[in-house]
Amino acid sequence: MVILAGIFLGALWGYVYAARRNGSGKDKAQYAAVWGVIGAILSAFLAVGIDRMM
C-alpha cells in the first residue's frame, strides 16, 4: 500500500513540476512517469524499513 501511495505522490509531484515550468502535455507525462518510478523505489525502501522494524 505504501508503494502505491509513493507512485501516486511521485507522479503528482512530477506533473505539477512540469506544469509550473510550462511544459507541454508530453513533458507532463514524462515527468509524471519518471517521478512515479522514483516514488515507487523510495517507497519500496520505506516499506522494507517499516517491515524490518516490526
N, CA, C and O atoms as a Tripos MOL2 file, in Angstrom:
@<TRIPOS>MOLECULE
protein
  216   215    54     0     0
PROTEIN
NO_CHARGES

@<TRIPOS>ATOM
      1 N           0.8230   -1.1810    0.0000 N.3       1 MET1
      2 CA          0.0000    0.0000    0.0000 C.3       1 MET1
      3 C           0.8730    1.2520    0.0000 C.2       1 MET1
      4 O           0.5410    2.2600   -0.6250 O.2       1 MET1
      5 N           1.9750    1.1700    0.7010 N.am      2 VAL2
      6 CA          2.8860    2.3090    0.7560 C.3       2 VAL2
      7 C           3.4730    2.5740   -0.6270 C.2       2 VAL2
      8 O           3.6920    3.7250   -1.0030 O.2       2 VAL2
      9 N           3.7200    1.5270   -1.3670 N.am      3 ILE3
     10 CA          4.3310    1.6760   -2.6840 C.3       3 ILE3
     11 C           3.3590    2.3560   -3.6510 C.2       3 ILE3
     12 O           3.7640    3.1960   -4.4550 O.2       3 ILE3
     13 N           2.0820    1.9920   -3.5690 N.am      4 LEU4
     14 CA          1.0920    2.6440   -4.4320 C.3       4 LEU4
     15 C           0.9720    4.1300   -4.1080 C.2       4 LEU4
     16 O           0.8270    4.9600   -5.0060 O.2       4 LEU4
     17 N           1.0320    4.4540   -2.8340 N.am      5 ALA5
     18 CA          0.9910    5.8630   -2.4410 C.3       5 ALA5
     19 C           2.2210    6.5990   -2.9540 C.2       5 ALA5
     20 O           2.1190    7.7510   -3.3760 O.2       5 ALA5
     21 N           3.3830    5.9500   -2.9230 N.am      6 GLY6
     22 CA          4.6020    6.5590   -3.4360 C.3       6 GLY6
     23 C           4.5400    6.8060   -4.9290 C.2       6 GLY6
     24 O           5.0130    7.8340   -5.4150 O.2       6 GLY6
     25 N           3.9550    5.8590   -5.6630 N.am      7 ILE7
     26 CA          3.7970    6.0320   -7.1050 C.3       7 ILE7
     27 C           2.8820    7.2140   -7.3950 C.2       7 ILE7
     28 O           3.1970    8.0760   -8.2150 O.2       7 ILE7
     29 N           1.7360    7.2390   -6.7030 N.am      8 PHE8
     30 CA          0.7680    8.3080   -6.9340 C.3       8 PHE8
     31 C           1.3390    9.6740   -6.5740 C.2       8 PHE8
     32 O           1.2210   10.6180   -7.3550 O.2       8 PHE8
     33 N           1.9560    9.7900   -5.4000 N.am      9 LEU9
     34 CA          2.5030   11.0840   -4.9830 C.3       9 LEU9
     35 C           3.6650   11.5210   -5.8690 C.2       9 LEU9
     36 O           3.8060   12.7070   -6.1670 O.2       9 LEU9
     37 N           4.4950   10.5750   -6.2900 N.am     10 GLY10
     38 CA          5.5870   10.9050   -7.1960 C.3      10 GLY10
     39 C           5.0950   11.3850   -8.5460 C.2      10 GLY10
     40 O           5.6280   12.3450   -9.1030 O.2      10 GLY10
     41 N           4.0780   10.7200   -9.0750 N.am     11 ALA11
     42 CA          3.5130   11.1230  -10.3600 C.3      11 ALA11
     43 C           2.8540   12.4910  -10.2520 C.2      11 ALA11
     44 O           2.9740   13.3200  -11.1540 O.2      11 ALA11
     45 N           2.1660   12.7180   -9.1580 N.am     12 LEU12
     46 CA          1.5340   14.0230   -8.9490 C.3      12 LEU12
     47 C           2.5880   15.1200   -8.8530 C.2      12 LEU12
     48 O           2.4280   16.1960   -9.4290 O.2      12 LEU12
     49 N           3.6620   14.8430   -8.1260 N.am     13 TRP13
     50 CA          4.7490   15.8130   -7.9860 C.3      13 TRP13
     51 C           5.3830   16.1170   -9.3480 C.2      13 TRP13
     52 O           5.6440   17.2790   -9.6580 O.2      13 TRP13
     53 N           5.6290   15.1000  -10.1510 N.am     14 GLY14
     54 CA          6.2230   15.2990  -11.4660 C.3      14 GLY14
     55 C           5.3320   16.0900  -12.3900 C.2      14 GLY14
     56 O           5.8120   16.9440  -13.1350 O.2      14 GLY14
     57 N           4.0350   15.8190  -12.3550 N.am     15 TYR15
     58 CA          3.0940   16.5520  -13.1940 C.3      15 TYR15
     59 C           3.0550   18.0260  -12.8080 C.2      15 TYR15
     60 O           3.0930   18.9010  -13.6730 O.2      15 TYR15
     61 N           2.9790   18.2960  -11.5180 N.am     16 VAL16
     62 CA          2.9350   19.6800  -11.0480 C.3      16 VAL16
     63 C           4.2370   20.4010  -11.3780 C.2      16 VAL16
     64 O           4.2250   21.5700  -11.7620 O.2      16 VAL16
     65 N           5.3440   19.7080  -11.2280 N.am     17 TYR17
     66 CA          6.6470   20.3020  -11.5400 C.3      17 TYR17
     67 C           6.7300   20.7140  -13.0060 C.2      17 TYR17
     68 O           7.1930   21.8100  -13.3200 O.2      17 TYR17
     69 N           6.2810   19.8360  -13.9020 N.am     18 ALA18
     70 CA          6.3160   20.1480  -15.3310 C.3      18 ALA18
     71 C           5.3140   21.2470  -15.6720 C.2      18 ALA18
     72 O           5.5810   22.0860  -16.5330 O.2      18 ALA18
     73 N           4.1790   21.2460  -15.0120 N.am     19 ALA19
     74 CA          3.1710   22.2770  -15.2810 C.3      19 ALA19
     75 C           3.6670   23.6590  -14.8530 C.2      19 ALA19
     76 O           3.3960   24.6530  -15.5270 O.2      19 ALA19
     77 N           4.3780   23.7210  -13.7580 N.am     20 ARG20
     78 CA          4.9230   25.0050  -13.2980 C.3      20 ARG20
     79 C           5.9750   25.5580  -14.2550 C.2      20 ARG20
     80 O           6.1660   26.7690  -14.3630 O.2      20 ARG20
     81 N           6.6450   24.6510  -14.9380 N.am     21 ARG21
     82 CA          7.6740   25.0780  -15.8880 C.3      21 ARG21
     83 C           7.1100   25.2480  -17.2950 C.2      21 ARG21
     84 O           7.8630   25.3470  -18.2640 O.2      21 ARG21
     85 N           5.7870   25.2800  -17.4050 N.am     22 ASN22
     86 CA          5.0750   25.4630  -18.6810 C.3      22 ASN22
     87 C           5.4350   24.3920  -19.7110 C.2      22 ASN22
     88 O           5.6760   24.6940  -20.8790 O.2      22 ASN22
     89 N           5.4660   23.1550  -19.2650 N.am     23 GLY23
     90 CA          5.7660   22.0570  -20.1730 C.3      23 GLY23
     91 C           4.5540   21.6610  -20.9990 C.2      23 GLY23
     92 O           3.4140   21.9440  -20.6290 O.2      23 GLY23
     93 N           4.8080   21.0130  -22.1030 N.am     24 SER24
     94 CA          3.7170   20.5190  -22.9470 C.3      24 SER24
     95 C           3.1090   19.2710  -22.2940 C.2      24 SER24
     96 O           3.5620   18.8290  -21.2380 O.2      24 SER24
     97 N           2.0980   18.7230  -22.9250 N.am     25 GLY25
     98 CA          1.4640   17.5270  -22.3960 C.3      25 GLY25
     99 C           2.4110   16.3430  -22.3220 C.2      25 GLY25
    100 O           2.3410   15.5380  -21.3940 O.2      25 GLY25
    101 N           3.3000   16.2400  -23.3080 N.am     26 LYS26
    102 CA          4.2760   15.1490  -23.3010 C.3      26 LYS26
    103 C           5.2940   15.3350  -22.1810 C.2      26 LYS26
    104 O           5.7200   14.3620  -21.5590 O.2      26 LYS26
    105 N           5.6840   16.5810  -21.9230 N.am     27 ASP27
    106 CA          6.5960   16.8580  -20.8110 C.3      27 ASP27
    107 C           5.9630   16.4570  -19.4900 C.2      27 ASP27
    108 O           6.6080   15.8370  -18.6450 O.2      27 ASP27
    109 N           4.6900   16.8170  -19.3150 N.am     28 LYS28
    110 CA          3.9870   16.4860  -18.0730 C.3      28 LYS28
    111 C           3.8860   14.9800  -17.8960 C.2      28 LYS28
    112 O           4.0630   14.4730  -16.7880 O.2      28 LYS28
    113 N           3.6040   14.2590  -18.9780 N.am     29 ALA29
    114 CA          3.5030   12.8030  -18.8990 C.3      29 ALA29
    115 C           4.8540   12.1710  -18.5670 C.2      29 ALA29
    116 O           4.9280   11.2350  -17.7720 O.2      29 ALA29
    117 N           5.9160   12.6840  -19.1780 N.am     30 GLN30
    118 CA          7.2390   12.1220  -18.9260 C.3      30 GLN30
    119 C           7.6820   12.3850  -17.4960 C.2      30 GLN30
    120 O           8.1890   11.4850  -16.8270 O.2      30 GLN30
    121 N           7.4940   13.6120  -17.0230 N.am     31 TYR31
    122 CA          7.8810   13.9300  -15.6510 C.3      31 TYR31
    123 C           7.0570   13.1160  -14.6640 C.2      31 TYR31
    124 O           7.5900   12.6460  -13.6590 O.2      31 TYR31
    125 N           5.7550   12.9410  -14.9350 N.am     32 ALA32
    126 CA          4.9140   12.1450  -14.0490 C.3      32 ALA32
    127 C           5.3880   10.6950  -14.0180 C.2      32 ALA32
    128 O           5.4100   10.0770  -12.9540 O.2      32 ALA32
    129 N           5.7630   10.1510  -15.1620 N.am     33 ALA33
    130 CA          6.2290    8.7630  -15.2120 C.3      33 ALA33
    131 C           7.5470    8.5840  -14.4690 C.2      33 ALA33
    132 O           7.7120    7.6440  -13.6930 O.2      33 ALA33
    133 N           8.4720    9.4870  -14.7140 N.am     34 VAL34
    134 CA          9.7930    9.3710  -14.0770 C.3      34 VAL34
    135 C           9.6810    9.5400  -12.5660 C.2      34 VAL34
    136 O          10.2480    8.7520  -11.8080 O.2      34 VAL34
    137 N           8.9590   10.5550  -12.1310 N.am     35 TRP35
    138 CA          8.8230   10.7750  -10.6930 C.3      35 TRP35
    139 C           7.9650    9.6920  -10.0500 C.2      35 TRP35
    140 O           8.1370    9.4040   -8.8660 O.2      35 TRP35
    141 N           7.0470    9.0840  -10.7990 N.am     36 GLY36
    142 CA          6.3050    7.9400  -10.2820 C.3      36 GLY36
    143 C           7.2170    6.7620  -10.0030 C.2      36 GLY36
    144 O           7.0790    6.1000   -8.9750 O.2      36 GLY36
    145 N           8.1460    6.4930  -10.9040 N.am     37 VAL37
    146 CA          9.1120    5.4130  -10.6950 C.3      37 VAL37
    147 C          10.0240    5.7310   -9.5080 C.2      37 VAL37
    148 O          10.3070    4.8560   -8.6910 O.2      37 VAL37
    149 N          10.4780    6.9660   -9.4150 N.am     38 ILE38
    150 CA         11.3190    7.3620   -8.2820 C.3      38 ILE38
    151 C          10.5510    7.2070   -6.9690 C.2      38 ILE38
    152 O          11.0960    6.7240   -5.9750 O.2      38 ILE38
    153 N           9.2860    7.6200   -6.9750 N.am     39 GLY39
    154 CA          8.4630    7.4570   -5.7800 C.3      39 GLY39
    155 C           8.2790    6.0000   -5.4090 C.2      39 GLY39
    156 O           8.2690    5.6610   -4.2260 O.2      39 GLY39
    157 N           8.1350    5.1340   -6.3980 N.am     40 ALA40
    158 CA          7.9840    3.6980   -6.1340 C.3      40 ALA40
    159 C           9.2460    3.1220   -5.5070 C.2      40 ALA40
    160 O           9.1720    2.3270   -4.5700 O.2      40 ALA40
    161 N          10.3860    3.5170   -6.0180 N.am     41 ILE41
    162 CA         11.6500    2.9990   -5.4810 C.3      41 ILE41
    163 C          11.8580    3.4650   -4.0410 C.2      41 ILE41
    164 O          12.2150    2.6690   -3.1720 O.2      41 ILE41
    165 N          11.6330    4.7580   -3.7910 N.am     42 LEU42
    166 CA         11.8110    5.2740   -2.4340 C.3      42 LEU42
    167 C          10.8110    4.6620   -1.4560 C.2      42 LEU42
    168 O          11.1610    4.3530   -0.3170 O.2      42 LEU42
    169 N           9.5850    4.4920   -1.8980 N.am     43 SER43
    170 CA          8.5930    3.9090   -1.0080 C.3      43 SER43
    171 C           8.8380    2.4120   -0.7830 C.2      43 SER43
    172 O           8.4500    1.8780    0.2560 O.2      43 SER43
    173 N           9.4650    1.7370   -1.7290 N.am     44 ALA44
    174 CA          9.8260    0.3370   -1.5150 C.3      44 ALA44
    175 C          10.8780    0.2360   -0.4130 C.2      44 ALA44
    176 O          10.8010   -0.6500    0.4380 O.2      44 ALA44
    177 N          11.8500    1.1290   -0.4210 N.am     45 PHE45
    178 CA         12.8270    1.1560    0.6700 C.3      45 PHE45
    179 C          12.1590    1.4580    2.0030 C.2      45 PHE45
    180 O          12.5030    0.8690    3.0280 O.2      45 PHE45
    181 N          11.2000    2.3830    1.9820 N.am     46 LEU46
    182 CA         10.4630    2.7170    3.1870 C.3      46 LEU46
    183 C           9.6690    1.5200    3.6900 C.2      46 LEU46
    184 O           9.6370    1.2650    4.8940 O.2      46 LEU46
    185 N           9.0300    0.7850    2.7930 N.am     47 ALA47
    186 CA          8.2470   -0.3870    3.1750 C.3      47 ALA47
    187 C           9.1370   -1.4670    3.7850 C.2      47 ALA47
    188 O           8.7570   -2.1070    4.7650 O.2      47 ALA47
    189 N          10.3070   -1.6670    3.2140 N.am     48 VAL48
    190 CA         11.2380   -2.6570    3.7630 C.3      48 VAL48
    191 C          11.7080   -2.2130    5.1430 C.2      48 VAL48
    192 O          11.8040   -3.0310    6.0570 O.2      48 VAL48
    193 N          11.9980   -0.9310    5.2990 N.am     49 GLY49
    194 CA         12.4140   -0.4220    6.6030 C.3      49 GLY49
    195 C          11.3370   -0.5720    7.6500 C.2      49 GLY49
    196 O          11.6320   -0.9460    8.7850 O.2      49 GLY49
    197 N          10.0940   -0.2910    7.3000 N.am     50 ILE50
    198 CA          8.9940   -0.4530    8.2440 C.3      50 ILE50
    199 C           8.8090   -1.9280    8.5920 C.2      50 ILE50
    200 O           8.5440   -2.2670    9.7460 O.2      50 ILE50
    201 N           8.9480   -2.8020    7.5970 N.am     51 ASP51
    202 CA          8.7860   -4.2340    7.8350 C.3      51 ASP51
    203 C           9.8710   -4.7690    8.7610 C.2      51 ASP51
    204 O           9.6010   -5.6320    9.5970 O.2      51 ASP51
    205 N          11.0580   -4.2820    8.6260 N.am     52 ARG52
    206 CA         12.1530   -4.7730    9.4700 C.3      52 ARG52
    207 C          12.0560   -4.2680   10.9090 C.2      52 ARG52
    208 O          12.5740   -4.8990   11.8300 O.2      52 ARG52
    209 N          11.3820   -3.1150   11.0990 N.am     53 MET53
    210 CA         11.2170   -2.6030   12.4530 C.3      53 MET53
    211 C          10.2010   -3.4080   13.2520 C.2      53 MET53
    212 O          10.2490   -3.4520   14.4810 O.2      53 MET53
    213 N           9.2830   -4.0420   12.5350 N.am     54 MET54
    214 CA          8.2010   -4.7640   13.2470 C.3      54 MET54
    215 C           8.5420   -6.1950   13.4870 C.2      54 MET54
    216 O           7.7440   -6.9310   14.0690 O.2      54 MET54
@<TRIPOS>BOND
     1     1     2 1
     2     2     3 1
     3     3     4 2
     4     3     5 am
     5     5     6 1
     6     6     7 1
     7     7     8 2
     8     7     9 am
     9     9    10 1
    10    10    11 1
    11    11    12 2
    12    11    13 am
    13    13    14 1
    14    14    15 1
    15    15    16 2
    16    15    17 am
    17    17    18 1
    18    18    19 1
    19    19    20 2
    20    19    21 am
    21    21    22 1
    22    22    23 1
    23    23    24 2
    24    23    25 am
    25    25    26 1
    26    26    27 1
    27    27    28 2
    28    27    29 am
    29    29    30 1
    30    30    31 1
    31    31    32 2
    32    31    33 am
    33    33    34 1
    34    34    35 1
    35    35    36 2
    36    35    37 am
    37    37    38 1
    38    38    39 1
    39    39    40 2
    40    39    41 am
    41    41    42 1
    42    42    43 1
    43    43    44 2
    44    43    45 am
    45    45    46 1
    46    46    47 1
    47    47    48 2
    48    47    49 am
    49    49    50 1
    50    50    51 1
    51    51    52 2
    52    51    53 am
    53    53    54 1
    54    54    55 1
    55    55    56 2
    56    55    57 am
    57    57    58 1
    58    58    59 1
    59    59    60 2
    60    59    61 am
    61    61    62 1
    62    62    63 1
    63    63    64 2
    64    63    65 am
    65    65    66 1
    66    66    67 1
    67    67    68 2
    68    67    69 am
    69    69    70 1
    70    70    71 1
    71    71    72 2
    72    71    73 am
    73    73    74 1
    74    74    75 1
    75    75    76 2
    76    75    77 am
    77    77    78 1
    78    78    79 1
    79    79    80 2
    80    79    81 am
    81    81    82 1
    82    82    83 1
    83    83    84 2
    84    83    85 am
    85    85    86 1
    86    86    87 1
    87    87    88 2
    88    87    89 am
    89    89    90 1
    90    90    91 1
    91    91    92 2
    92    91    93 am
    93    93    94 1
    94    94    95 1
    95    95    96 2
    96    95    97 am
    97    97    98 1
    98    98    99 1
    99    99   100 2
   100    99   101 am
   101   101   102 1
   102   102   103 1
   103   103   104 2
   104   103   105 am
   105   105   106 1
   106   106   107 1
   107   107   108 2
   108   107   109 am
   109   109   110 1
   110   110   111 1
   111   111   112 2
   112   111   113 am
   113   113   114 1
   114   114   115 1
   115   115   116 2
   116   115   117 am
   117   117   118 1
   118   118   119 1
   119   119   120 2
   120   119   121 am
   121   121   122 1
   122   122   123 1
   123   123   124 2
   124   123   125 am
   125   125   126 1
   126   126   127 1
   127   127   128 2
   128   127   129 am
   129   129   130 1
   130   130   131 1
   131   131   132 2
   132   131   133 am
   133   133   134 1
   134   134   135 1
   135   135   136 2
   136   135   137 am
   137   137   138 1
   138   138   139 1
   139   139   140 2
   140   139   141 am
   141   141   142 1
   142   142   143 1
   143   143   144 2
   144   143   145 am
   145   145   146 1
   146   146   147 1
   147   147   148 2
   148   147   149 am
   149   149   150 1
   150   150   151 1
   151   151   152 2
   152   151   153 am
   153   153   154 1
   154   154   155 1
   155   155   156 2
   156   155   157 am
   157   157   158 1
   158   158   159 1
   159   159   160 2
   160   159   161 am
   161   161   162 1
   162   162   163 1
   163   163   164 2
   164   163   165 am
   165   165   166 1
   166   166   167 1
   167   167   168 2
   168   167   169 am
   169   169   170 1
   170   170   171 1
   171   171   172 2
   172   171   173 am
   173   173   174 1
   174   174   175 1
   175   175   176 2
   176   175   177 am
   177   177   178 1
   178   178   179 1
   179   179   180 2
   180   179   181 am
   181   181   182 1
   182   182   183 1
   183   183   184 2
   184   183   185 am
   185   185   186 1
   186   186   187 1
   187   187   188 2
   188   187   189 am
   189   189   190 1
   190   190   191 1
   191   191   192 2
   192   191   193 am
   193   193   194 1
   194   194   195 1
   195   195   196 2
   196   195   197 am
   197   197   198 1
   198   198   199 1
   199   199   200 2
   200   199   201 am
   201   201   202 1
   202   202   203 1
   203   203   204 2
   204   203   205 am
   205   205   206 1
   206   206   207 1
   207   207   208 2
   208   207   209 am
   209   209   210 1
   210   210   211 1
   211   211   212 2
   212   211   213 am
   213   213   214 1
   214   214   215 1
   215   215   216 2
@<TRIPOS>SUBSTRUCTURE
     1 MET1         2 RESIDUE 1 A MET
     2 VAL2         6 RESIDUE 1 A VAL
     3 ILE3        10 RESIDUE 1 A ILE
     4 LEU4        14 RESIDUE 1 A LEU
     5 ALA5        18 RESIDUE 1 A ALA
     6 GLY6        22 RESIDUE 1 A GLY
     7 ILE7        26 RESIDUE 1 A ILE
     8 PHE8        30 RESIDUE 1 A PHE
     9 LEU9        34 RESIDUE 1 A LEU
    10 GLY10       38 RESIDUE 1 A GLY
    11 ALA11       42 RESIDUE 1 A ALA
    12 LEU12       46 RESIDUE 1 A LEU
    13 TRP13       50 RESIDUE 1 A TRP
    14 GLY14       54 RESIDUE 1 A GLY
    15 TYR15       58 RESIDUE 1 A TYR
    16 VAL16       62 RESIDUE 1 A VAL
    17 TYR17       66 RESIDUE 1 A TYR
    18 ALA18       70 RESIDUE 1 A ALA
    19 ALA19       74 RESIDUE 1 A ALA
    20 ARG20       78 RESIDUE 1 A ARG
    21 ARG21       82 RESIDUE 1 A ARG
    22 ASN22       86 RESIDUE 1 A ASN
    23 GLY23       90 RESIDUE 1 A GLY
    24 SER24       94 RESIDUE 1 A SER
    25 GLY25       98 RESIDUE 1 A GLY
    26 LYS26      102 RESIDUE 1 A LYS
    27 ASP27      106 RESIDUE 1 A ASP
    28 LYS28      110 RESIDUE 1 A LYS
    29 ALA29      114 RESIDUE 1 A ALA
    30 GLN30      118 RESIDUE 1 A GLN
    31 TYR31      122 RESIDUE 1 A TYR
    32 ALA32      126 RESIDUE 1 A ALA
    33 ALA33      130 RESIDUE 1 A ALA
    34 VAL34      134 RESIDUE 1 A VAL
    35 TRP35      138 RESIDUE 1 A TRP
    36 GLY36      142 RESIDUE 1 A GLY
    37 VAL37      146 RESIDUE 1 A VAL
    38 ILE38      150 RESIDUE 1 A ILE
    39 GLY39      154 RESIDUE 1 A GLY
    40 ALA40      158 RESIDUE 1 A ALA
    41 ILE41      162 RESIDUE 1 A ILE
    42 LEU42      166 RESIDUE 1 A LEU
    43 SER43      170 RESIDUE 1 A SER
    44 ALA44      174 RESIDUE 1 A ALA
    45 PHE45      178 RESIDUE 1 A PHE
    46 LEU46      182 RESIDUE 1 A LEU
    47 ALA47      186 RESIDUE 1 A ALA
    48 VAL48      190 RESIDUE 1 A VAL
    49 GLY49      194 RESIDUE 1 A GLY
    50 ILE50      198 RESIDUE 1 A ILE
    51 ASP51      202 RESIDUE 1 A ASP
    52 ARG52      206 RESIDUE 1 A ARG
    53 MET53      210 RESIDUE 1 A MET
    54 MET54      214 RESIDUE 1 A MET
